[in-house]
Amino acid sequence: EELSSEIKIENAFGRTTILTDSATPIKAQVDTGFASVTIRGQKIGSFGEADFQTPDYSADKPALKLDIDAAFGEVVVE
């Protein structure tokens, strides 16, 4: 129930580290411009848009939903 909202993360020229419970599935929309985004050890890309889901993600179960916008910086979700 607490995971029903999407969390917006904006990063430019810095590093943002997000600590999560490893048992919680993640679904993320990632938009990068010369940035580095890594979610649980998987590099998502450095330029453009990408969608990411952990293997245990299911649309009908609670999950951490992230909207990540990164430019020239680094976002790490652990």
A tleap script that builds the chain and sets N, CA, C and O, in Angstrom:
source leaprc.protein.ff14SB
mol = sequence {
  NGLU GLU LEU SER SER GLU ILE LYS ILE GLU
  ASN ALA PHE GLY ARG THR THR ILE LEU THR
  ASP SER ALA THR PRO ILE LYS ALA GLN VAL
  ASP THR GLY PHE ALA SER VAL THR ILE ARG
  GLY GLN LYS ILE GLY SER PHE GLY GLU ALA
  ASP PHE GLN THR PRO ASP TYR SER ALA ASP
  LYS PRO ALA LEU LYS LEU ASP ILE ASP ALA
  ALA PHE GLY GLU VAL VAL VAL CGLU
}
set mol.1.N position { 0.819 -1.190 0.000 }
set mol.1.CA position { 0.000 0.000 0.000 }
set mol.1.C position { 0.864 1.255 0.000 }
set mol.1.O position { 0.553 2.211 -0.711 }
set mol.2.N position { 1.919 1.273 0.765 }
set mol.2.CA position { 2.802 2.428 0.817 }
set mol.2.C position { 3.599 2.590 -0.478 }
set mol.2.O position { 4.138 3.664 -0.744 }
set mol.3.N position { 3.674 1.541 -1.271 }
set mol.3.CA position { 4.466 1.582 -2.492 }
set mol.3.C position { 3.635 1.922 -3.717 }
set mol.3.O position { 4.094 1.711 -4.840 }
set mol.4.N position { 2.437 2.439 -3.538 }
set mol.4.CA position { 1.563 2.697 -4.681 }
set mol.4.C position { 1.951 3.940 -5.473 }
set mol.4.O position { 1.546 4.066 -6.629 }
set mol.5.N position { 2.714 4.856 -4.902 }
set mol.5.CA position { 3.100 6.086 -5.587 }
set mol.5.C position { 4.447 5.936 -6.274 }
set mol.5.O position { 5.309 5.186 -5.817 }
set mol.6.N position { 4.618 6.652 -7.367 }
set mol.6.CA position { 5.905 6.684 -8.056 }
set mol.6.C position { 6.778 7.741 -7.395 }
set mol.6.O position { 6.294 8.812 -7.029 }
set mol.7.N position { 8.056 7.442 -7.243 }
set mol.7.CA position { 9.005 8.371 -6.638 }
set mol.7.C position { 9.859 8.977 -7.736 }
set mol.7.O position { 10.477 8.252 -8.516 }
set mol.8.N position { 9.899 10.294 -7.802 }
set mol.8.CA position { 10.668 11.023 -8.816 }
set mol.8.C position { 12.045 11.348 -8.250 }
set mol.8.O position { 12.160 11.908 -7.159 }
set mol.9.N position { 13.090 10.992 -8.998 }
set mol.9.CA position { 14.462 11.277 -8.602 }
set mol.9.C position { 15.098 12.091 -9.717 }
set mol.9.O position { 15.165 11.641 -10.860 }
set mol.10.N position { 15.568 13.296 -9.382 }
set mol.10.CA position { 16.242 14.155 -10.361 }
set mol.10.C position { 17.658 14.399 -9.882 }
set mol.10.O position { 17.882 14.754 -8.725 }
set mol.11.N position { 18.613 14.205 -10.781 }
set mol.11.CA position { 20.019 14.362 -10.422 }
set mol.11.C position { 20.765 15.031 -11.563 }
set mol.11.O position { 20.600 14.656 -12.724 }
set mol.12.N position { 21.590 16.028 -11.232 }
set mol.12.CA position { 22.450 16.675 -12.229 }
set mol.12.C position { 23.786 17.000 -11.569 }
set mol.12.O position { 23.824 17.619 -10.506 }
set mol.13.N position { 24.861 16.588 -12.188 }
set mol.13.CA position { 26.219 16.917 -11.749 }
set mol.13.C position { 26.584 16.391 -10.370 }
set mol.13.O position { 27.544 16.881 -9.776 }
set mol.14.N position { 25.878 15.439 -9.850 }
set mol.14.CA position { 26.197 14.897 -8.537 }
set mol.14.C position { 25.947 13.412 -8.492 }
set mol.14.O position { 25.716 12.766 -9.514 }
set mol.15.N position { 25.999 12.882 -7.287 }
set mol.15.CA position { 25.732 11.455 -7.081 }
set mol.15.C position { 24.592 11.312 -6.085 }
set mol.15.O position { 24.600 11.929 -5.020 }
set mol.16.N position { 23.619 10.495 -6.443 }
set mol.16.CA position { 22.516 10.170 -5.560 }
set mol.16.C position { 22.540 8.664 -5.330 }
set mol.16.O position { 22.549 7.883 -6.281 }
set mol.17.N position { 22.550 8.266 -4.072 }
set mol.17.CA position { 22.504 6.853 -3.722 }
set mol.17.C position { 21.200 6.582 -2.991 }
set mol.17.O position { 20.863 7.274 -2.030 }
set mol.18.N position { 20.468 5.571 -3.450 }
set mol.18.CA position { 19.189 5.216 -2.863 }
set mol.18.C position { 19.310 3.804 -2.298 }
set mol.18.O position { 19.614 2.861 -3.028 }
set mol.19.N position { 19.075 3.665 -1.014 }
set mol.19.CA position { 19.149 2.355 -0.368 }
set mol.19.C position { 17.745 1.771 -0.290 }
set mol.19.O position { 16.814 2.425 0.181 }
set mol.20.N position { 17.601 0.533 -0.756 }
set mol.20.CA position { 16.294 -0.125 -0.765 }
set mol.20.C position { 16.401 -1.482 -0.085 }
set mol.20.O position { 17.488 -2.036 0.078 }
set mol.21.N position { 15.262 -1.992 0.299 }
set mol.21.CA position { 15.174 -3.349 0.838 }
set mol.21.C position { 15.319 -4.305 -0.339 }
set mol.21.O position { 14.551 -4.218 -1.297 }
set mol.22.N position { 16.272 -5.201 -0.288 }
set mol.22.CA position { 16.531 -6.102 -1.415 }
set mol.22.C position { 15.354 -7.035 -1.713 }
set mol.22.O position { 15.301 -7.631 -2.789 }
set mol.23.N position { 14.419 -7.169 -0.781 }
set mol.23.CA position { 13.253 -8.022 -1.000 }
set mol.23.C position { 12.139 -7.287 -1.748 }
set mol.23.O position { 11.155 -7.906 -2.151 }
set mol.24.N position { 12.284 -5.983 -1.934 }
set mol.24.CA position { 11.250 -5.188 -2.600 }
set mol.24.C position { 11.524 -5.112 -4.096 }
set mol.24.O position { 12.598 -4.661 -4.495 }
set mol.25.N position { 10.592 -5.536 -4.927 }
set mol.25.CA position { 10.758 -5.428 -6.385 }
set mol.25.C position { 10.808 -3.957 -6.809 }
set mol.25.O position { 10.261 -3.083 -6.136 }
set mol.26.N position { 11.467 -3.708 -7.925 }
set mol.26.CA position { 11.603 -2.344 -8.446 }
set mol.26.C position { 11.166 -2.295 -9.904 }
set mol.26.O position { 11.484 -3.179 -10.700 }
set mol.27.N position { 10.429 -1.239 -10.229 }
set mol.27.CA position { 10.131 -0.900 -11.616 }
set mol.27.C position { 10.583 0.544 -11.789 }
set mol.27.O position { 10.205 1.411 -11.001 }
set mol.28.N position { 11.392 0.810 -12.819 }
set mol.28.CA position { 11.937 2.154 -12.992 }
set mol.28.C position { 11.850 2.608 -14.436 }
set mol.28.O position { 12.073 1.835 -15.368 }
set mol.29.N position { 11.520 3.878 -14.595 }
set mol.29.CA position { 11.632 4.561 -15.887 }
set mol.29.C position { 12.847 5.463 -15.745 }
set mol.29.O position { 12.924 6.270 -14.819 }
set mol.30.N position { 13.792 5.324 -16.660 }
set mol.30.CA position { 15.063 6.032 -16.550 }
set mol.30.C position { 15.266 6.901 -17.784 }
set mol.30.O position { 15.112 6.439 -18.915 }
set mol.31.N position { 15.614 8.161 -17.555 }
set mol.31.CA position { 15.929 9.096 -18.629 }
set mol.31.C position { 17.286 9.708 -18.300 }
set mol.31.O position { 17.427 10.412 -17.300 }
set mol.32.N position { 18.284 9.440 -19.140 }
set mol.32.CA position { 19.632 9.906 -18.859 }
set mol.32.C position { 20.183 10.741 -20.007 }
set mol.32.O position { 19.838 10.543 -21.172 }
set mol.33.N position { 21.036 11.667 -19.646 }
set mol.33.CA position { 21.777 12.462 -20.617 }
set mol.33.C position { 23.216 12.530 -20.142 }
set mol.33.O position { 23.546 13.356 -19.292 }
set mol.34.N position { 24.064 11.688 -20.668 }
set mol.34.CA position { 25.476 11.605 -20.271 }
set mol.34.C position { 25.628 11.307 -18.785 }
set mol.34.O position { 26.551 11.808 -18.143 }
set mol.35.N position { 24.739 10.506 -18.241 }
set mol.35.CA position { 24.749 10.163 -16.827 }
set mol.35.C position { 24.902 8.657 -16.653 }
set mol.35.O position { 24.792 7.887 -17.607 }
set mol.36.N position { 25.153 8.263 -15.429 }
set mol.36.CA position { 25.275 6.849 -15.095 }
set mol.36.C position { 24.163 6.472 -14.121 }
set mol.36.O position { 24.012 7.100 -13.073 }
set mol.37.N position { 23.382 5.443 -14.469 }
set mol.37.CA position { 22.351 4.930 -13.576 }
set mol.37.C position { 22.580 3.435 -13.402 }
set mol.37.O position { 22.639 2.685 -14.376 }
set mol.38.N position { 22.707 3.020 -12.160 }
set mol.38.CA position { 22.902 1.609 -11.831 }
set mol.38.C position { 21.841 1.211 -10.808 }
set mol.38.O position { 21.705 1.846 -9.762 }
set mol.39.N position { 21.096 0.158 -11.120 }
set mol.39.CA position { 20.072 -0.335 -10.208 }
set mol.39.C position { 20.432 -1.761 -9.815 }
set mol.39.O position { 20.468 -2.667 -10.647 }
set mol.40.N position { 20.696 -1.932 -8.526 }
set mol.40.CA position { 21.071 -3.239 -7.963 }
set mol.40.C position { 22.137 -3.943 -8.789 }
set mol.40.O position { 22.027 -5.126 -9.111 }
set mol.41.N position { 23.169 -3.180 -9.118 }
set mol.41.CA position { 24.318 -3.734 -9.816 }
set mol.41.C position { 24.219 -3.766 -11.328 }
set mol.41.O position { 25.193 -4.119 -11.992 }
set mol.42.N position { 23.087 -3.413 -11.890 }
set mol.42.CA position { 22.907 -3.445 -13.342 }
set mol.42.C position { 22.941 -2.020 -13.905 }
set mol.42.O position { 22.115 -1.180 -13.547 }
set mol.43.N position { 23.899 -1.767 -14.781 }
set mol.43.CA position { 23.993 -0.452 -15.412 }
set mol.43.C position { 22.873 -0.319 -16.437 }
set mol.43.O position { 22.698 -1.188 -17.292 }
set mol.44.N position { 22.114 0.774 -16.348 }
set mol.44.CA position { 20.928 0.951 -17.175 }
set mol.44.C position { 21.240 1.680 -18.472 }
set mol.44.O position { 20.566 1.445 -19.474 }
set mol.45.N position { 22.219 2.539 -18.488 }
set mol.45.CA position { 22.544 3.261 -19.709 }
set mol.45.C position { 23.117 4.615 -19.374 }
set mol.45.O position { 23.120 5.035 -18.216 }
set mol.46.N position { 23.608 5.304 -20.404 }
set mol.46.CA position { 24.194 6.614 -20.155 }
set mol.46.C position { 23.553 7.715 -20.992 }
set mol.46.O position { 23.825 8.895 -20.774 }
set mol.47.N position { 22.699 7.336 -21.955 }
set mol.47.CA position { 22.048 8.362 -22.771 }
set mol.47.C position { 20.741 7.809 -23.332 }
set mol.47.O position { 20.729 6.760 -23.976 }
set mol.48.N position { 19.656 8.512 -23.086 }
set mol.48.CA position { 18.362 8.100 -23.629 }
set mol.48.C position { 17.411 7.606 -22.557 }
set mol.48.O position { 17.609 7.854 -21.368 }
set mol.49.N position { 16.382 6.908 -22.992 }
set mol.49.CA position { 15.342 6.407 -22.088 }
set mol.49.C position { 15.391 4.884 -22.020 }
set mol.49.O position { 15.717 4.208 -22.995 }
set mol.50.N position { 15.060 4.371 -20.849 }
set mol.50.CA position { 15.037 2.920 -20.667 }
set mol.50.C position { 14.036 2.571 -19.573 }
set mol.50.O position { 13.772 3.369 -18.674 }
set mol.51.N position { 13.489 1.374 -19.667 }
set mol.51.CA position { 12.626 0.833 -18.618 }
set mol.51.C position { 13.376 -0.310 -17.955 }
set mol.51.O position { 14.093 -1.063 -18.613 }
set mol.52.N position { 13.203 -0.431 -16.645 }
set mol.52.CA position { 13.892 -1.469 -15.882 }
set mol.52.C position { 12.907 -2.110 -14.914 }
set mol.52.O position { 12.064 -1.433 -14.326 }
set mol.53.N position { 13.026 -3.422 -14.759 }
set mol.53.CA position { 12.251 -4.162 -13.758 }
set mol.53.C position { 13.153 -5.228 -13.163 }
set mol.53.O position { 13.912 -5.881 -13.880 }
set mol.54.N position { 13.068 -5.403 -11.862 }
set mol.54.CA position { 13.779 -6.519 -11.256 }
set mol.54.C position { 13.051 -7.809 -11.633 }
set mol.54.O position { 11.855 -7.770 -11.923 }
set mol.55.N position { 13.735 -8.935 -11.637 }
set mol.55.CA position { 13.101 -10.195 -12.043 }
set mol.55.C position { 11.866 -10.559 -11.221 }
set mol.55.O position { 10.973 -11.245 -11.718 }
set mol.56.N position { 11.809 -10.107 -9.971 }
set mol.56.CA position { 10.673 -10.453 -9.119 }
set mol.56.C position { 9.517 -9.455 -9.218 }
set mol.56.O position { 8.546 -9.559 -8.468 }
set mol.57.N position { 9.613 -8.489 -10.139 }
set mol.57.CA position { 8.532 -7.504 -10.298 }
set mol.57.C position { 7.299 -8.156 -10.923 }
set mol.57.O position { 7.403 -8.940 -11.866 }
set mol.58.N position { 6.127 -7.814 -10.374 }
set mol.58.CA position { 4.853 -8.253 -10.920 }
set mol.58.C position { 3.885 -7.079 -10.784 }
set mol.58.O position { 3.794 -6.470 -9.718 }
set mol.59.N position { 3.169 -6.762 -11.850 }
set mol.59.CA position { 2.276 -5.602 -11.867 }
set mol.59.C position { 1.178 -5.677 -10.810 }
set mol.59.O position { 0.657 -4.643 -10.391 }
set mol.60.N position { 0.824 -6.869 -10.380 }
set mol.60.CA position { -0.267 -7.004 -9.408 }
set mol.60.C position { 0.214 -7.086 -7.955 }
set mol.60.O position { -0.584 -7.357 -7.059 }
set mol.61.N position { 1.521 -6.854 -7.712 }
set mol.61.CA position { 2.072 -6.884 -6.357 }
set mol.61.C position { 2.763 -5.559 -6.050 }
set mol.61.O position { 3.207 -4.866 -6.965 }
set mol.62.N position { 2.859 -5.198 -4.759 }
set mol.62.CA position { 3.541 -3.949 -4.402 }
set mol.62.C position { 4.978 -3.938 -4.899 }
set mol.62.O position { 5.671 -4.955 -4.866 }
set mol.63.N position { 5.412 -2.773 -5.358 }
set mol.63.CA position { 6.784 -2.609 -5.846 }
set mol.63.C position { 7.192 -1.155 -5.672 }
set mol.63.O position { 6.348 -0.264 -5.578 }
set mol.64.N position { 8.480 -0.934 -5.633 }
set mol.64.CA position { 9.022 0.412 -5.584 }
set mol.64.C position { 9.060 0.931 -7.017 }
set mol.64.O position { 9.748 0.363 -7.864 }
set mol.65.N position { 8.328 2.003 -7.291 }
set mol.65.CA position { 8.264 2.567 -8.645 }
set mol.65.C position { 9.063 3.857 -8.676 }
set mol.65.O position { 8.776 4.801 -7.940 }
set mol.66.N position { 10.071 3.883 -9.541 }
set mol.66.CA position { 10.971 5.025 -9.621 }
set mol.66.C position { 10.901 5.682 -10.993 }
set mol.66.O position { 10.786 4.999 -12.012 }
set mol.67.N position { 10.970 6.995 -11.014 }
set mol.67.CA position { 11.101 7.778 -12.241 }
set mol.67.C position { 12.399 8.548 -12.080 }
set mol.67.O position { 12.454 9.534 -11.345 }
set mol.68.N position { 13.447 8.100 -12.768 }
set mol.68.CA position { 14.788 8.656 -12.590 }
set mol.68.C position { 15.163 9.514 -13.789 }
set mol.68.O position { 15.113 9.063 -14.933 }
set mol.69.N position { 15.539 10.762 -13.510 }
set mol.69.CA position { 15.999 11.699 -14.526 }
set mol.69.C position { 17.390 12.159 -14.112 }
set mol.69.O position { 17.552 12.852 -13.107 }
set mol.70.N position { 18.396 11.767 -14.896 }
set mol.70.CA position { 19.777 12.067 -14.525 }
set mol.70.C position { 20.520 12.706 -15.703 }
set mol.70.O position { 20.447 12.228 -16.835 }
set mol.71.N position { 21.234 13.795 -15.410 }
set mol.71.CA position { 22.027 14.479 -16.439 }
set mol.71.C position { 23.427 14.737 -15.869 }
set mol.71.O position { 23.564 15.414 -14.850 }
set mol.72.N position { 24.432 14.215 -16.503 }
set mol.72.CA position { 25.834 14.409 -16.139 }
set mol.72.C position { 26.193 13.909 -14.742 }
set mol.72.O position { 27.312 14.139 -14.284 }
set mol.73.N position { 25.290 13.245 -14.068 }
set mol.73.CA position { 25.560 12.777 -12.722 }
set mol.73.C position { 25.513 11.263 -12.645 }
set mol.73.O position { 25.654 10.563 -13.647 }
set mol.74.N position { 25.312 10.781 -11.436 }
set mol.74.CA position { 25.269 9.345 -11.200 }
set mol.74.C position { 24.164 9.033 -10.204 }
set mol.74.O position { 24.054 9.683 -9.165 }
set mol.75.N position { 23.347 8.037 -10.524 }
set mol.75.CA position { 22.317 7.549 -9.604 }
set mol.75.C position { 22.571 6.067 -9.390 }
set mol.75.O position { 22.702 5.296 -10.342 }
set mol.76.N position { 22.639 5.684 -8.119 }
set mol.76.CA position { 22.864 4.291 -7.751 }
set mol.76.C position { 21.718 3.859 -6.839 }
set mol.76.O position { 21.481 4.470 -5.797 }
set mol.77.N position { 21.015 2.806 -7.237 }
set mol.77.CA position { 19.961 2.233 -6.401 }
set mol.77.C position { 20.485 0.882 -5.919 }
set mol.77.O position { 20.737 -0.025 -6.712 }
set mol.78.N position { 20.642 0.774 -4.617 }
set mol.78.CA position { 21.173 -0.463 -4.027 }
set mol.78.C position { 20.091 -1.228 -3.314 }
set mol.78.O position { 20.353 -2.294 -2.758 }
savepdb mol mol.pdb
quit
